[in-house]
Every structure is written in structure tokens, then in C-alpha cells.
Amino acid sequence: MSTSRPRGFTTTILHSDAGDGIEHGALHKPLHLSVAYGYRDARELAAVFQGTAKGYVYGRQGNPTSAALEAKVSKMEGGVSSVCFSTGMAAIGAAMLALLREGDHVVSSRFLFGNTVSLFGTLQAHGIKVTFVDATDVRNVEAALTPATRLVFVETIANPRTQVADLVRIGDLCRGRGVVYIVDNTMTSPALFQPKAVGASLVVNSLTKYIGGHGNALGGSITDTGLYDWTKFPNIAAPYKSQPPAMWGMQQIRKKGLRDWGGTLAATDAHHIAVGSETLALRMARTCSNAQRVAECLAAHPKVRAVFYPGLASHPQHELATRLFRGCGGILSFELADGIDCFDFLNRLEIVVSSSNLGDNRTLAIPVAHTIFWEMGAERRKEMGIAESLIRVSIGIEDEADLVGDFTQALG
């Protein structure tokens, strides 16, 4: 007997495939490995190509397995449509490629993932202006807007210093100015926060991280929340206006960003991510609890100069983070006291793994200035507040006492 009572986050994700029916009564959508799809009626093939009928034409534009994952992601984010990509960077790059033209302007938080900074540098080399601002205050974003501004880009919690953008007020600003508002939700995941609540137009997730969770598949996604009026966006090409206006943006991203650029999510990776997503909320609860305890331990240690974690009362955006997010995430960073070599410290850790990934079930740590932010140079790192001794930690789901004990012995 059906019921109209809303289902919880985990229940919805666990049973999302069943609503569309699954072959042979399987509990998971099967792997579809074909790259081509045939039609008995050639007119139907043409209709699929033209976007007036549903279907699949070529594996580069997606397949039934990735489509099932897209449906899951849309449910997680409360969106109307999602497109999946081979990586999170492919998702961000596809959005920029599809929506921007030479002469357009982007306002971005200056507290960004290193590869996103690199991507925006590439955009600038191709005639798209990018202005980086301190997005923890909406006034900085507003001051940077110009008539050519097409979109504003921020992360929920910045990697690695954990600054929290002024998400609500930036959303109000973008809504009032008719600017596309893109929020990268990777550091929080939809289990802790849905950017739709602050007016985001598009939501980015690196599916490799918390949503997949197991470090065994690369993927990324873009979700349209349904809040932006695409009839007001000047860069929509005529062929994509055959869809209802609410789908114009995603149709252009799927065609110009996914099809033309080719960052396709493989069916096997889509399957791994879809299965991993089923335990997202459970894993995030454990991760947040562990992160809070480790942050408190490090903050009290005499050999640690500073700890950056939104769950600490000392964090500049602590109140905002606790008001918006259902947890403060699994990313924290800290600076060691003078005289302590960051490499020697990392080498003394026994449980924590030195690795560049984040969002894994295992706790991972990396010396930021010497690795993931090395390429941008000392001056840019200084602007972002990244000290030479800064260590980023992605907290996993190990037993809390084991993690605290490992950091304590390595500092001892």
C-alpha cells in the first residue's frame, strides 16, 4: 500500500532504482556496457538525437547505468536533472565550457581546490575573465560583479583551510541580479547540505569523494536545482531551446560539455558510485564525529599552532556552518609549531595514510604546500593563507580512539 509520507535521505537513495523497475528483479541497476544503441524505427533514432524523445544514441553521452546514478544524485540534491562525468573536474570544466563565451566574466571564491584554480587560469587564457574574491563576505562578491558577469562559483567548505562561503547572502545576490550561482558541494556532500536551500542554480559534486566514498571510482556531477530561469541566460544556443525552458541549461551542458568534451563516466564506475552512495549519510555521521574529536585534540596540543575546522568554536564561520550544515564535514587542516618538520610528522603516523585523495573511508593526510598547491607558487599560497607546515586531513570512519591515539603519538 503506497503512502505519501516523505521518505528519509537514506531510504530514498536505497530504493531510488526500484521506482523505474529493474530487470529480473535485481536490487541494483545492471551494468550496461554497450557504446551504441539500435532502433527498429529510424524516426525514433532521429527523435532521440533531436531531444524530442528519450533514449540513448552513443556511449559518450551516457548510458542506462550512469542515467540511474544521475537520478540518484538528483534526488540527493533535490534537483530536477543531473549530468554525470568522468571526474569532478570534468564536471566543472564542462559547465564552464558549455555556458561561457569569450568576454564573459566569472566571480569566484579565492578559497578553492587547487585544480579548480588551475582551470580558471586556463579560462582566463582563452578570453574569459575571472575575479577571485573572499567569498566569506557577500560584499566582496557584489563589488566584483560587472555587466559581463555570467556566474558566481563557490565551494561550501573550502579545501584546505575550511573557509565557509557566505552562501545564503550570495544566493540572494545572484537571484536579484539574474546571475547563475554554482556551488561545489563536494566537501559537505548532500548528506550534510543541499545548496538548493541557499538558492544555488547548479550544484557540483565530485562523486569520487564522499558520495562514492570507497576510493575505487572516479566521477563527477552537475545538478540543476530548477531555481534559475534559463530564458534570462544569454548564451543558450538555439538548438537547445527545443526543450522546455527549465531544461535549457542542462541540455546545453550535456551536449556542449559532455558530448563535445568527452568526459564520460564509465558504466562500471557509475555502478561503484551508486552502490557507495547508499551508505553516504551513515558514513558522514561517523566521519563528522571523528573529525570533531580529532580537531579538538589537535587544537589542545602544544605542538600544533593552528587548527582549521568549522566545528570548532574558534573558526570564523563556526556559527554559519553549524546553522547551515547537518555536520561540519570530514576535512580539517592544521599548522605544526615552529621547528617540527611536516614530513617527519607524517612519516610517524601509523594508521593515517599519506595520500592526495579525500572523502575515503580511510583517514588520509597530505602536506598541502608541497603537493596539491605546489604548482600555484608561494605568492598565491600566501594569499590563500596556506603555510608551509599546513597539513590537510581527510578524516575517515576508523574508531575514534585509534585516530586520536595515532595523531597524539606522532606529535609526541
C-alpha positions as CSV (number, residue, x, y, z in Angstrom):
1,M,0.0,0.0,0.0
2,S,1.5,3.3,-1.1
3,T,1.9,6.2,1.3
4,S,2.5,9.9,0.7
5,R,4.7,10.3,3.8
6,P,8.1,11.8,2.7
7,R,11.0,9.3,3.0
8,G,14.3,10.0,4.6
9,F,17.5,10.6,2.8
10,T,19.0,7.1,3.0
11,T,15.7,5.3,2.3
12,T,15.2,7.4,-0.8
13,I,18.7,6.6,-2.1
14,L,18.5,2.9,-1.3
15,H,15.2,2.4,-3.2
16,S,15.6,5.0,-6.0
17,D,16.3,2.4,-8.7
18,A,13.2,0.4,-7.9
19,G,10.8,3.2,-8.9
20,D,11.8,2.8,-12.5
21,G,11.8,-1.0,-12.5
22,I,14.9,-3.2,-12.7
23,E,15.4,-6.2,-15.0
24,H,14.8,-9.7,-13.5
25,G,14.0,-8.3,-10.0
26,A,17.6,-7.3,-9.3
27,L,18.1,-4.9,-6.4
28,H,20.7,-2.8,-8.3
29,K,20.6,-1.3,-11.8
30,P,22.7,-3.6,-14.0
31,L,25.8,-2.7,-15.9
32,H,25.2,-1.6,-19.5
33,L,28.5,-1.8,-21.3
34,S,27.3,-1.2,-24.9
35,V,28.5,2.0,-26.5
36,A,25.9,2.0,-29.3
37,Y,22.1,1.7,-29.3
38,G,19.9,0.5,-32.1
39,Y,16.3,1.4,-33.1
40,R,13.8,-0.5,-35.2
41,D,12.3,2.8,-36.3
42,A,14.8,5.2,-37.8
43,R,12.4,8.1,-36.9
44,E,12.7,7.2,-33.2
45,L,16.5,7.4,-33.6
46,A,16.2,10.8,-35.1
47,A,13.9,12.0,-32.3
48,V,16.4,10.8,-29.7
49,F,19.1,12.7,-31.5
50,Q,17.0,15.9,-31.6
51,G,16.0,15.6,-28.0
52,T,12.3,15.2,-28.5
53,A,12.3,11.5,-27.3
54,K,14.1,9.8,-24.5
55,G,16.8,7.2,-25.3
56,Y,20.5,6.6,-25.9
57,V,22.4,7.3,-29.1
58,Y,26.1,6.8,-28.2
59,G,28.0,5.9,-25.0
60,R,29.9,9.2,-24.9
61,Q,26.6,10.9,-24.0
62,G,25.7,8.4,-21.2
63,N,24.2,5.0,-20.7
64,P,21.4,3.5,-18.6
65,T,23.8,2.8,-15.7
66,S,25.0,6.4,-15.5
67,A,21.5,7.6,-16.0
68,A,20.4,5.6,-12.9
69,L,23.2,7.3,-11.0
70,E,22.1,10.7,-12.3
71,A,18.6,10.1,-11.0
72,K,20.1,9.2,-7.5
73,V,22.1,12.4,-7.5
74,S,19.1,14.5,-8.4
75,K,17.2,13.0,-5.5
76,M,20.1,13.6,-3.2
77,E,20.3,17.3,-4.2
78,G,16.6,17.9,-4.6
79,G,17.3,18.8,-8.2
80,V,15.3,18.5,-11.4
81,S,18.1,17.0,-13.5
82,S,21.8,15.8,-13.3
83,V,24.6,15.0,-15.7
84,C,27.4,12.7,-14.6
85,F,31.0,13.0,-15.8
86,S,34.3,11.0,-15.5
87,T,35.6,13.3,-12.7
88,G,34.6,16.3,-10.6
89,M,37.0,18.4,-12.6
90,A,35.4,17.2,-15.9
91,A,32.0,18.4,-14.4
92,I,33.3,21.8,-13.6
93,G,35.1,22.2,-16.9
94,A,32.1,21.1,-18.8
95,A,29.9,23.6,-17.1
96,M,32.3,26.4,-17.9
97,L,32.9,25.3,-21.5
98,A,29.1,24.9,-22.2
99,L,27.9,28.1,-20.5
100,L,30.7,30.7,-21.1
101,R,31.9,32.6,-24.1
102,E,34.9,34.9,-24.8
103,G,34.4,38.2,-22.9
104,D,32.2,36.7,-20.2
105,H,33.1,37.2,-16.6
106,V,33.1,34.9,-13.6
107,V,33.3,35.8,-9.9
108,S,34.9,33.0,-7.8
109,S,35.8,32.4,-4.3
110,R,39.6,32.7,-3.9
111,F,39.5,29.8,-1.5
112,L,39.3,26.9,-3.9
113,F,40.6,23.4,-4.7
114,G,43.9,23.8,-6.4
115,N,42.8,22.2,-9.7
116,T,39.8,24.5,-9.9
117,V,42.2,27.4,-9.6
118,S,44.3,26.0,-12.4
119,L,41.1,25.5,-14.6
120,F,40.1,29.1,-14.1
121,G,43.6,30.2,-15.1
122,T,43.0,28.3,-18.4
123,L,39.7,30.0,-18.9
124,Q,41.5,33.4,-18.5
125,A,44.0,32.4,-21.2
126,H,41.0,31.8,-23.5
127,G,39.4,35.2,-23.0
128,I,37.1,34.6,-20.1
129,K,37.8,37.0,-17.1
130,V,37.8,35.5,-13.6
131,T,37.8,37.7,-10.5
132,F,38.8,35.9,-7.2
133,V,37.3,37.3,-4.0
134,D,37.0,36.5,-0.4
135,A,33.6,34.8,-0.6
136,T,33.1,34.6,3.2
137,D,31.6,38.1,2.8
138,V,28.9,38.8,0.2
139,R,30.1,42.4,-0.2
140,N,33.2,41.2,-1.9
141,V,31.2,39.3,-4.4
142,E,28.9,42.2,-5.1
143,A,31.8,44.6,-5.6
144,A,33.2,42.3,-8.2
145,L,30.1,41.9,-10.4
146,T,30.1,43.6,-13.8
147,P,27.5,43.6,-16.7
148,A,29.5,40.8,-18.2
149,T,29.3,38.5,-15.1
150,R,27.6,35.3,-16.1
151,L,28.1,33.2,-13.0
152,V,29.4,33.1,-9.4
153,F,31.3,30.0,-8.2
154,V,31.9,29.0,-4.6
155,E,32.7,25.9,-2.5
156,T,30.6,25.1,0.6
157,I,33.7,24.5,2.7
158,A,37.0,25.4,1.1
159,N,39.8,23.0,0.6
160,P,42.1,23.0,2.6
161,R,41.6,25.9,5.0
162,T,37.9,25.2,5.5
163,Q,36.6,28.8,5.0
164,V,32.8,28.7,4.6
165,A,31.3,31.0,1.9
166,D,28.6,33.5,2.7
167,L,26.2,31.0,1.0
168,V,22.8,32.5,1.9
169,R,23.6,36.1,1.0
170,I,25.5,35.2,-2.2
171,G,22.4,33.3,-3.2
172,D,20.2,36.3,-2.6
173,L,22.6,38.5,-4.6
174,C,22.7,36.1,-7.6
175,R,18.9,35.8,-7.6
176,G,18.5,39.5,-7.6
177,R,21.0,40.1,-10.4
178,G,19.9,37.1,-12.6
179,V,23.4,35.5,-12.3
180,V,23.9,31.7,-12.4
181,Y,25.1,30.6,-8.9
182,I,27.2,27.4,-8.9
183,V,28.0,25.8,-5.6
184,D,30.6,23.0,-5.3
185,N,29.1,20.7,-2.6
186,T,31.9,18.1,-2.5
187,M,33.3,19.0,0.9
188,T,29.9,18.7,2.6
189,S,28.0,16.3,0.3
190,P,24.2,16.3,0.0
191,A,24.0,14.3,3.2
192,L,25.1,17.4,5.2
193,F,23.8,20.2,2.9
194,Q,21.7,20.8,-0.2
195,P,22.8,24.1,-1.9
196,K,19.3,24.4,-3.3
197,A,18.4,25.7,0.2
198,V,20.6,28.8,-0.4
199,G,19.4,29.5,-4.0
200,A,22.1,27.6,-6.0
201,S,21.3,27.3,-9.7
202,L,23.7,24.4,-10.3
203,V,25.4,22.1,-7.8
204,V,28.7,20.4,-8.5
205,N,29.8,17.2,-6.7
206,S,33.0,15.2,-7.1
207,L,31.4,11.7,-6.9
208,T,34.9,10.3,-6.3
209,K,34.8,11.7,-2.8
210,Y,32.1,11.2,-0.1
211,I,29.2,10.1,-2.4
212,G,31.3,7.2,-3.8
213,G,33.2,7.0,-0.6
214,H,35.4,4.0,-1.1
215,G,38.2,5.4,-3.2
216,N,37.5,2.9,-6.0
217,A,35.9,5.0,-8.7
218,L,36.3,8.5,-10.3
219,G,33.2,10.6,-11.1
220,G,31.6,14.0,-11.0
221,S,28.2,15.5,-11.5
222,I,26.3,18.7,-12.1
223,T,22.7,19.1,-10.8
224,D,20.2,21.7,-11.9
225,T,18.1,22.8,-8.9
226,G,15.3,24.2,-11.0
227,L,15.7,27.6,-9.4
228,Y,17.3,29.5,-12.3
229,D,15.3,30.9,-15.2
230,W,17.3,29.9,-18.2
231,T,15.3,32.2,-20.5
232,K,17.3,35.0,-19.0
233,F,20.7,33.4,-19.8
234,P,22.1,35.0,-23.0
235,N,24.4,32.1,-24.0
236,I,21.8,29.3,-24.7
237,A,22.2,28.1,-28.3
238,A,19.1,27.9,-30.5
239,P,19.1,24.0,-30.9
240,Y,18.7,23.5,-27.1
241,K,15.7,25.8,-26.8
242,S,13.5,23.0,-28.3
243,Q,13.3,21.6,-24.7
244,P,11.1,23.1,-22.0
245,P,13.0,26.3,-20.7
246,A,13.7,24.6,-17.4
247,M,15.9,22.1,-19.2
248,W,17.8,24.5,-21.5
249,G,20.9,24.8,-19.2
250,M,21.3,21.1,-18.6
251,Q,20.7,20.2,-22.3
252,Q,23.5,22.6,-23.3
253,I,25.8,21.2,-20.6
254,R,25.0,17.6,-21.7
255,K,25.6,18.4,-25.4
256,K,28.4,21.0,-25.4
257,G,30.0,19.9,-22.1
258,L,29.6,16.1,-22.1
259,R,29.2,15.1,-25.7
260,D,31.7,17.6,-27.2
261,W,34.3,17.5,-24.5
262,G,34.0,13.7,-23.9
263,G,34.5,13.4,-20.1
264,T,32.1,10.5,-19.9
265,L,31.5,8.5,-16.8
266,A,32.1,4.8,-17.4
267,A,29.3,2.4,-16.6
268,T,31.5,0.4,-14.2
269,D,32.4,3.5,-12.2
270,A,28.8,4.7,-12.2
271,H,27.8,1.3,-10.6
272,H,30.5,1.5,-7.9
273,I,29.5,5.1,-7.1
274,A,25.8,4.2,-7.0
275,V,26.4,1.4,-4.6
276,G,28.7,3.5,-2.4
277,S,26.1,6.3,-2.2
278,E,23.7,4.1,-0.3
279,T,25.7,4.5,2.9
280,L,26.6,8.1,2.4
281,A,24.6,9.5,5.4
282,L,25.8,6.8,7.7
283,R,29.5,7.3,6.7
284,M,29.2,11.1,7.0
285,A,27.8,10.9,10.5
286,R,30.8,8.8,11.7
287,T,33.2,11.0,9.7
288,C,31.9,14.2,11.2
289,S,32.1,12.8,14.7
290,N,35.6,11.6,14.2
291,A,36.7,14.9,12.7
292,Q,35.3,16.9,15.6
293,R,37.2,14.9,18.1
294,V,40.5,14.9,16.2
295,A,40.2,18.7,15.7
296,E,39.6,19.2,19.4
297,C,42.6,17.0,20.2
298,L,44.9,18.9,17.8
299,A,43.7,22.3,19.0
300,A,44.7,21.4,22.6
301,H,48.1,20.1,21.7
302,P,51.1,22.4,22.3
303,K,52.9,21.2,19.2
304,V,50.1,22.5,16.9
305,R,50.0,26.2,16.1
306,A,46.5,26.4,14.5
307,V,43.6,24.1,13.6
308,F,41.1,24.9,10.9
309,Y,37.8,23.1,11.2
310,P,34.3,24.7,11.1
311,G,33.1,22.5,14.1
312,L,35.5,24.4,16.4
313,A,34.1,27.5,18.2
314,S,37.3,29.3,17.2
315,H,36.5,29.0,13.5
316,P,35.5,32.4,11.9
317,Q,32.4,30.8,10.3
318,H,31.5,28.4,13.0
319,E,28.1,29.8,13.7
320,L,27.2,29.9,9.9
321,A,28.4,26.3,9.4
322,T,26.5,24.9,12.4
323,R,23.4,26.7,11.2
324,L,23.6,25.6,7.6
325,F,25.1,22.1,7.7
326,R,24.0,18.9,9.4
327,G,27.6,18.3,10.2
328,C,30.9,20.2,9.6
329,G,32.4,17.6,7.3
330,G,35.5,15.4,7.4
331,I,38.1,17.9,6.2
332,L,40.4,19.7,8.6
333,S,43.8,21.2,8.4
334,F,46.4,22.3,10.9
335,E,49.8,24.1,11.1
336,L,52.5,22.5,13.1
337,A,54.5,24.5,15.6
338,D,57.8,26.0,14.6
339,G,60.6,23.5,14.4
340,I,58.5,20.5,13.6
341,D,59.1,19.0,10.1
342,C,55.8,18.2,8.5
343,F,57.3,15.2,6.6
344,D,58.8,13.7,9.7
345,F,55.4,14.1,11.4
346,L,53.5,12.4,8.6
347,N,56.0,9.6,8.5
348,R,55.4,8.8,12.2
349,L,51.6,8.3,11.6
350,E,50.8,4.6,11.7
351,I,47.1,4.5,10.8
352,V,46.7,7.7,8.8
353,V,47.8,7.3,5.1
354,S,49.8,9.9,3.3
355,S,47.6,10.3,0.2
356,S,46.2,13.0,-2.1
357,N,42.6,11.8,-2.1
358,L,39.8,12.8,0.3
359,G,36.4,11.5,1.2
360,D,37.7,8.0,1.6
361,N,36.7,5.6,4.4
362,R,40.3,5.7,5.5
363,T,41.9,8.8,7.1
364,L,44.3,10.5,4.7
365,A,46.8,13.3,5.2
366,I,48.9,15.4,2.9
367,P,51.4,18.3,3.2
368,V,49.5,21.0,1.2
369,A,52.2,23.5,0.2
370,H,54.5,20.8,-1.1
371,T,51.9,18.8,-3.1
372,I,48.4,19.8,-4.2
373,F,49.1,23.6,-4.0
374,W,52.8,23.5,-5.1
375,E,52.1,24.5,-8.7
376,M,50.5,27.8,-7.9
377,G,53.6,29.2,-6.3
378,A,54.4,30.7,-2.9
379,E,52.8,34.1,-3.5
380,R,49.4,32.6,-4.4
381,R,49.6,30.2,-1.4
382,K,50.3,33.2,0.9
383,E,47.2,34.9,-0.5
384,M,45.2,31.8,0.4
385,G,46.7,31.5,3.9
386,I,48.5,28.3,3.2
387,A,51.5,27.9,5.4
388,E,54.5,25.7,4.6
389,S,53.7,23.5,7.5
390,L,49.9,23.1,6.7
391,I,48.7,19.5,6.7
392,R,45.3,18.7,5.3
393,V,43.5,15.7,6.8
394,S,40.5,13.8,5.3
395,I,39.0,12.0,8.3
396,G,37.6,8.5,7.7
397,I,35.4,6.1,9.6
398,E,38.1,4.4,11.8
399,D,37.5,4.0,15.5
400,E,37.8,7.4,17.2
401,A,40.2,6.3,19.9
402,D,42.6,4.9,17.3
403,L,42.7,8.1,15.3
404,V,43.2,10.3,18.3
405,G,45.9,8.0,19.5
406,D,47.7,8.0,16.2
407,F,47.9,11.8,16.0
408,T,48.9,12.0,19.6
409,Q,51.8,9.5,19.3
410,A,53.0,11.2,16.1
411,L,53.1,14.5,17.8
412,G,54.7,13.0,20.9
